[in-house]
Amino acid sequence: MPQIAQLATTYSSQVFWLLVFFGLVFLVVGRGFVPKVMAAVDSRDKQIAADLAAAEAARKAADAEEEAWRVQANKQRAEAHALVAAAKLDAAKATEARLAVANKTIDVRLAEAEGRIETARAGALGEIELVAAEAAGQIASRLAGLSVDDVTARAAVKEVLHG
């Protein structure tokens, strides 16, 4: 076969051009494109690492800010509780003072009322004794026909009423 016979004459030129072509491809791709792609990959890796570091720093700052806010909120809550307790204490003291004043006023009024009641009672008892003495004198006069003076009738009524 003639095709096989010419293979030896063309084989060496094909191998040569194959090596030339792969050499050119290696130089163009290996020396031109690969460094640019590797630089882009390195740049991207560095950017990702920087973004992750920035995110971690932001998270730590946010955690610190949140903790500071919680501390401040707890402090304000404690201050508010203290103010409420102080206000309750002040209100209790003020109420106690007003109650003491009201109790004194009530005691004074009660003592005055008791005095008026005692005066009225004594006056009413005196009137009852007077009416009872007159009635006793009239009853003794009508029933027994005796004449009893006012002093004796009052003494008898006082003895019966007071014991």
Beta strands, then each sheet from edge to edge (+ up, - down):
end
